[in-house]
């Protein structure tokens, strides 16, 4: 029986690749109409009238496409096998390992998550409780309710029973120290004018980066190292997750992102109106470069040679971005003929030092992870930070995912598919991986900051980067999954994909696609992941069938972790609020436990 979520899908199947050789094999919707289209290559209804005015019965001529029949049969077989083996509606397989108390706690938590008012104001109620009841009582209540349900524990000793339970069910851990840095802290310190004073060039406003933030970032390195070592101790195939905002000042990350965006905007200005494929001829590049920069012939020749070392006659954005990094941007902007957008984001020498420190912290953790055989998942964050995060991740991937050093990626970037440019970014990063010979690791999520991004774009009056509808986001997610799976299928192992989703339809499509491409459940390049405490009806059945499944396990002191969880709940309220089916399964599991079935 085909699941209802796939039957009712109305999204068209969209071709992902740019050439016919990589067109999708699977129809996105599995409706009866699509099955008919799949089987029938051509359908003609010929209606004729007789001389005695009696209408003849319609005559249907069908030309059958036998390749389409074979494809249809393969799809049906894959779907039937999936539902025979992975019953995503079975309460026992999803929640059979929970105690009655854990079931009751889960029912209470999910019932609360269905209250929009509570979710929207979660941080306010948490602060109010701290002020009225005190930190001790509030943290105790939270620890035995929301914290217990969504978190693995406070430290590696607390986490051990949870991890052992998951591993018995063929589910691996993704450990996530759930502390966040906050730009508000920097602003408060800046107001006191204590810290690192930075005066960027070209009449930019002065900035103060506080010492406390830097000290906290250094402390977080030690915490993340402990997380990496914990993964190594408990699982040979586990992951550690980290947030870059915990390793660098958020204001600095935003500055760095603006620099990267302006470099991209400058390259767009270089491109001719009729240009295509993001390529610029050497002659066109030289002409544009002279328009914007003071330059002599020898310097220009050296620049072009560095951008086109193989004498292809063209320059592309990957090479251009590699040349104009945030670290060396001043050496170019000081030659600008006018003070434009790029010059106005030039970092000061102090800011460059701070950016390099942030990069060094990441390199320290990546080296530790590589030494311990632990993979790192770099979390996606607010869009105002993301270009900088992507840039830092590429730095790490070029070094630690290099094909001459490892046969699989150590560093994974995270792509939020609610962003309109996600497929374009994935394509670009695959091109980078080919050029610089490293393995791409990609974790795919829908996104956790939708409300923030829409509100910010509205307030600052720039185009919203988020897809207009949920359906557009679902389609983007499925397209990117298919794009990467086909790339892995055509290019062999090396590229690894983590399908991190709570959407049952997307999971089912990914599993069916694996079957179509001949990728086994145990394929070492494809993973599935869900948050701990959510969508056990997906994780446990997949694990029982041998798929590579992981649970995202936030941990840390209750007071540190709860703001992170409640903020995530507020920004992801659509996911948490739509918990009817999960709540029903929890109730069914508890009922069966009570009556002894």
Order of alpha helices (4+ residues) and beta strands (2+ residues): alpha-alpha-beta-beta-alpha-alpha-alpha-alpha-alpha-alpha-alpha-beta-alpha-beta-alpha-beta-beta-alpha-beta-alpha-beta-alpha-alpha-beta-alpha-alpha-alpha-beta-alpha-beta-alpha-beta-alpha-alpha-beta-alpha-beta-alpha-beta-alpha-alpha-alpha
